Amino acid sequence: MKHLLLLLLCIPFLGIAQDDLLDEIDNEQDAWQYTSAAFKGLKIVNFESTKLVAKNEFTFVVAHRFGSLENGLDTFFGLDDAVTRLNFIYGISDGFNISVSRSSFQKIYEAAVKYNIVKQQNNGFPFTIVGYNSILVNTALEEANLPLLEFKHRVGYTAQILLSRKVNTNFSLELAPTFFHDNYVAINEQDNSQFALGFGGRYKLGKRWSINADYGWHLNRADNSPFNNPLSIGIDLETGGHVFQMHFTNAQGMNTNTFLGQSTGQWSDGNIYFGFNLSRVF
C-alpha cells in the first residue's frame, strides 16, 4: 500500500519531467529549423533575391520596363517604349535552379544558375547565402557600326553572392557583392571587369503586401561614364500561384550587367521608369 501511495505521489512529477524533456527536444529541433520566406519574389526589384524555385517546379517570369516618365504624354508616360524580358526558371532541386531568358533590351539572351550555399536557421546560422552566375549574349551589336566585331565581343558574365537575413516576421535585408564582365564596353576608359555592391530589403505591410527596395553601388565606374547607380522601389503583391511586383527604377535594362553598368535614368530629374514583374508557377 505504501509503495502504491508513493507511486501515485510521483506521477505528477514524472509528467512534469517528461514535459520538460519534450520541451527541450522541441527547442533543440527549432534551433535547427530553417528560416523561411525572407523574400517572396525571385527578385527584390532588380537584384536577385535569395529565394529559389522548388524542385521540379517551373516558373515563368514576364518583366516589363516602360519608357521614361519624364517624356509625359509624348510617349504616354513611357508606355510606348516598353522593354520586355521573358525568363524561364526550373528547379533541378530545392537548392539548385537553372534559367534562360530573352530581353528586348539590346536583344540579350542569358543563361543562369542559382544555388543555395547555406540557409538561415532559427537560433542557428544567421544568414542565407546563395550563389548566382550567368552568361549573356548581346545580339543587338551590329558589324556596320563595329567593323572589328566578333562573337566574343557580344558575351558578358556575372557572378554574385547573395547574403540575406530575415530580421523578423516583417523585415528582411540582403547584401549582394557582384562581379560582372563585358567583353565590349562603349566607354573607352571603362574597365571590362566591373564590381558592385548591392543592397536590398523587404518590409511586409500586410498578409499579401510588402514594400521592396534595392540599390547598386558601382565600385569602379569610369569618371567619364554617363551611367548612374540603380535605385529601385516597389510593391509586391501575392495572388494565388504568382507574385506581382510593381516598381519604379532608374534602370530600364533588367539583366545584371545592364542595370548595374548602363542605368541612364536619374531620380532627381524625373528620368525614371515604371515596370512590373509577373511570375507564374507551373
TORFI-595217 format. One line per 10 residues: their letters; for each residue x, y, z of C-alpha. Coordinates in steps of 0.05 Angstrom, whole numbers. Last residue first. Layout:
<atoms>
a) X:Y:Z ~ ...;
</atoms>
This chain:
<atoms>
fvrslnfgfy) 71:513:-1261 ~ 88:576:-1222 ~ 73:645:-1252 ~ 116:706:-1242 ~ 96:778:-1260 ~ 149:831:-1256 ~ 129:904:-1264 ~ 155:970:-1290 ~ 154:1045:-1284 ~ 217:1080:-1308;
ingdswqgts) 253:1141:-1281 ~ 280:1206:-1311 ~ 245:1251:-1260 ~ 308:1294:-1259 ~ 326:1278:-1187 ~ 313:1204:-1199 ~ 364:1200:-1256 ~ 358:1148:-1310 ~ 415:1121:-1354 ~ 430:1055:-1319;
qglftntnmg) 483:1020:-1361 ~ 531:981:-1316 ~ 489:958:-1258 ~ 422:953:-1295 ~ 456:925:-1357 ~ 504:874:-1329 ~ 451:847:-1281 ~ 399:837:-1336 ~ 337:881:-1329 ~ 354:942:-1370;
qantfhmqfv) 310:1003:-1358 ~ 347:1027:-1296 ~ 323:1090:-1259 ~ 271:1049:-1222 ~ 197:1050:-1203 ~ 162:987:-1182 ~ 105:937:-1187 ~ 116:863:-1168 ~ 61:811:-1177 ~ 75:744:-1144;
hggteldigi) 42:682:-1171 ~ 2:620:-1153 ~ -50:654:-1110 ~ -41:729:-1110 ~ 20:756:-1073 ~ 30:830:-1083 ~ 100:861:-1081 ~ 109:937:-1081 ~ 168:975:-1109 ~ 229:1019:-1102;
slpnnfpsnd) 291:1018:-1147 ~ 358:1054:-1146 ~ 409:1038:-1200 ~ 477:1073:-1198 ~ 485:1120:-1256 ~ 513:1119:-1327 ~ 544:1176:-1367 ~ 615:1148:-1354 ~ 671:1199:-1358 ~ 700:1181:-1289;
arnlhwgyda) 696:1106:-1305 ~ 656:1064:-1257 ~ 698:1023:-1209 ~ 654:1009:-1148 ~ 583:1011:-1175 ~ 535:1016:-1116 ~ 471:981:-1134 ~ 407:997:-1095 ~ 346:956:-1076 ~ 276:969:-1049;
niswrkglky) 215:927:-1031 ~ 148:944:-999 ~ 105:884:-979 ~ 34:861:-989 ~ 0:793:-981 ~ -12:787:-905 ~ 3:860:-893 ~ 58:913:-899 ~ 118:866:-900 ~ 184:903:-907;
rggfglafqs) 234:878:-958 ~ 306:899:-967 ~ 363:907:-1016 ~ 435:929:-1021 ~ 481:912:-1080 ~ 556:921:-1082 ~ 588:930:-1150 ~ 649:908:-1188 ~ 669:914:-1262 ~ 714:876:-1309;
ndqeniavyn) 713:908:-1378 ~ 744:970:-1347 ~ 713:1035:-1370 ~ 760:1086:-1401 ~ 737:1073:-1472 ~ 663:1076:-1455 ~ 622:1031:-1502 ~ 642:967:-1467 ~ 654:901:-1503 ~ 677:836:-1468;
dhfftpalel) 630:854:-1411 ~ 648:829:-1342 ~ 608:827:-1278 ~ 628:818:-1205 ~ 575:828:-1151 ~ 573:832:-1075 ~ 498:826:-1058 ~ 474:845:-988 ~ 403:829:-969 ~ 354:850:-914;
sfntnvkrsl) 288:823:-889 ~ 233:854:-845 ~ 163:831:-828 ~ 170:767:-787 ~ 238:787:-760 ~ 309:800:-784 ~ 304:753:-843 ~ 377:756:-865 ~ 404:755:-935 ~ 471:743:-969;
liqatygvrh) 471:738:-1045 ~ 540:723:-1075 ~ 543:743:-1147 ~ 580:725:-1211 ~ 560:755:-1278 ~ 587:746:-1348 ~ 583:781:-1415 ~ 589:760:-1488 ~ 577:802:-1551 ~ 651:817:-1560;
kfellplnae) 666:742:-1564 ~ 623:738:-1627 ~ 670:785:-1665 ~ 662:859:-1682 ~ 721:891:-1718 ~ 675:932:-1764 ~ 634:959:-1704 ~ 578:1003:-1731 ~ 562:960:-1792 ~ 581:898:-1751;
elatnvlisn) 519:909:-1707 ~ 512:898:-1632 ~ 440:880:-1617 ~ 456:806:-1604 ~ 483:817:-1534 ~ 499:747:-1508 ~ 494:731:-1434 ~ 528:686:-1383 ~ 502:679:-1312 ~ 523:660:-1242;
ygvitfpfgn) 484:666:-1177 ~ 505:640:-1108 ~ 460:638:-1047 ~ 476:651:-974 ~ 421:652:-921 ~ 444:685:-856 ~ 443:678:-780 ~ 466:605:-772 ~ 428:579:-711 ~ 373:605:-666;
nqqkvinykv) 324:593:-723 ~ 369:576:-782 ~ 389:616:-843 ~ 407:572:-902 ~ 474:555:-933 ~ 501:551:-1004 ~ 437:552:-1045 ~ 443:554:-1120 ~ 425:599:-1178 ~ 446:582:-1249;
aaeyikqfss) 439:627:-1309 ~ 430:631:-1384 ~ 420:697:-1420 ~ 398:722:-1488 ~ 400:798:-1497 ~ 365:835:-1553 ~ 397:900:-1531 ~ 337:910:-1485 ~ 286:862:-1517 ~ 305:812:-1463;
rsvsinfgds) 309:737:-1471 ~ 317:688:-1414 ~ 343:620:-1393 ~ 343:592:-1323 ~ 373:538:-1279 ~ 358:527:-1206 ~ 394:489:-1150 ~ 374:485:-1076 ~ 305:454:-1079 ~ 329:411:-1136;
igyifnlrtv) 333:418:-1212 ~ 284:476:-1202 ~ 267:508:-1268 ~ 266:581:-1289 ~ 241:611:-1355 ~ 251:687:-1361 ~ 218:733:-1412 ~ 243:805:-1412 ~ 205:863:-1442 ~ 224:935:-1455;
addlgfftdl) 167:985:-1465 ~ 175:1050:-1504 ~ 103:1069:-1519 ~ 82:1061:-1445 ~ 134:1112:-1424 ~ 87:1165:-1396 ~ 43:1162:-1457 ~ 104:1171:-1501 ~ 91:1244:-1518 ~ 43:1246:-1459;
gnelsgfrha) 99:1253:-1408 ~ 171:1246:-1431 ~ 195:1249:-1359 ~ 162:1182:-1344 ~ 218:1146:-1380 ~ 199:1085:-1421 ~ 167:1022:-1395 ~ 202:966:-1360 ~ 167:899:-1365 ~ 182:831:-1335;
vvftfenkav) 147:765:-1351 ~ 171:708:-1306 ~ 155:635:-1319 ~ 167:586:-1262 ~ 175:511:-1268 ~ 178:469:-1204 ~ 213:402:-1206 ~ 249:420:-1140 ~ 227:488:-1112 ~ 245:555:-1144;
lktsefnvik) 296:594:-1104 ~ 290:655:-1059 ~ 356:690:-1041 ~ 335:752:-1080 ~ 362:771:-1149 ~ 372:846:-1157 ~ 326:889:-1199 ~ 266:892:-1152 ~ 276:842:-1096 ~ 278:786:-1146;
lgkfaastyq) 253:714:-1140 ~ 195:743:-1102 ~ 171:722:-1033 ~ 234:744:-996 ~ 258:722:-927 ~ 206:668:-936 ~ 231:613:-890 ~ 280:607:-832 ~ 308:536:-828 ~ 296:492:-768;
wadqendied) 357:472:-728 ~ 343:514:-667 ~ 270:492:-670 ~ 292:419:-664 ~ 331:435:-600 ~ 273:474:-573 ~ 226:416:-587 ~ 274:367:-552 ~ 279:412:-492 ~ 203:419:-489;
llddqaiglf) 197:343:-493 ~ 245:335:-434 ~ 209:387:-394 ~ 142:353:-409 ~ 171:285:-386 ~ 197:316:-322 ~ 129:347:-308 ~ 95:281:-320 ~ 144:244:-274 ~ 130:297:-221;
picllllllh) 55:286:-228 ~ 64:210:-223 ~ 108:212:-161 ~ 51:217:-110 ~ 14:159:-142 ~ 78:116:-139 ~ 88:132:-66 ~ 16:112:-50 ~ 25:46:-87 ~ 90:32:-49;
km) 58:47:17 ~ 0:0:0;
</atoms>
